[in-house]
Amino acid sequence: MAEVEHKGQHILIERRGIPIAALVSVEDLERLEAEVPASSDLPLDSLEIEGAWEDVGDAVIDAMVDVIYKARDANTGRDVDLGL
């Protein structure tokens, strides 16, 4: 912990080779928290971002919708028995 506090080291904590946490100085933590909004401040849905589609023209959106519908039509999925 002294290396983190005095030398600015970052220590990665792993479980079974997978990073699960990091040990950073209080100064680094404060800087990171100031840069990233709290998760409660983030929009719940990408479409909720104010003005996100403002600069996208109708033709581009129509083309996107066409691609989505073509992909849906091409994917017949699996047979489902509704028991009717």
C-alpha positions in Angstrom: 0.0 0.0 0.0 2.9 2.3 0.6 3.9 2.0 -3.1 0.4 3.0 -4.1 0.3 5.9 -1.6 3.8 7.4 -2.1 4.9 6.2 -5.6 1.6 6.3 -7.5 1.7 2.6 -8.3 -1.5 0.8 -9.3 -2.1 -2.7 -8.2 -4.5 -5.0 -10.0 -6.3 -7.6 -7.9 -7.2 -10.8 -9.8 -9.3 -13.9 -9.0 -8.4 -16.9 -11.1 -6.5 -14.7 -13.5 -9.5 -12.3 -14.0 -9.1 -8.7 -12.9 -11.8 -7.9 -10.3 -10.4 -4.8 -8.5 -7.6 -2.3 -8.4 -5.7 -0.5 -5.7 -5.1 3.1 -6.5 -4.2 6.2 -4.5 -6.9 8.4 -3.1 -5.8 11.2 -5.5 -6.2 8.9 -8.5 -9.6 7.8 -7.3 -10.8 11.4 -6.8 -9.6 12.3 -10.3 -11.3 9.2 -11.8 -14.6 9.9 -10.0 -14.5 13.5 -11.2 -14.0 12.4 -14.8 -16.7 9.7 -15.0 -20.3 10.5 -14.1 -21.9 8.3 -11.4 -23.9 5.4 -12.9 -27.1 7.0 -11.7 -26.3 10.0 -13.9 -26.0 7.9 -17.0 -29.1 7.5 -19.3 -31.0 4.3 -19.0 -31.3 3.9 -22.7 -29.1 5.1 -25.6 -32.1 6.8 -27.1 -32.6 8.9 -24.0 -29.4 10.9 -24.7 -30.7 14.4 -25.5 -30.0 15.4 -29.1 -28.2 12.1 -30.0 -30.1 11.8 -33.3 -30.3 15.5 -33.9 -27.7 15.6 -36.7 -28.7 12.3 -38.3 -30.8 12.9 -41.4 -34.1 11.1 -42.1 -32.5 9.3 -45.1 -29.8 7.8 -42.8 -32.4 6.6 -40.3 -34.6 5.2 -43.0 -31.6 3.3 -44.4 -30.9 1.9 -40.9 -34.4 0.8 -40.5 -34.3 -1.0 -43.9 -31.2 -2.8 -42.9 -32.8 -4.0 -39.6 -35.9 -5.2 -41.4 -33.9 -7.0 -44.1 -31.9 -8.8 -41.4 -35.0 -9.7 -39.5 -36.6 -11.1 -42.7 -33.5 -13.1 -43.6 -33.3 -14.7 -40.1 -36.1 -17.2 -39.9 -34.9 -18.4 -36.5 -36.1 -21.7 -35.2 -39.4 -23.5 -35.4 -41.7 -22.8 -32.5 -44.7 -25.0 -31.6 -47.3 -22.9 -30.0 -49.5 -25.9 -29.4 -52.5 -24.4 -31.2 
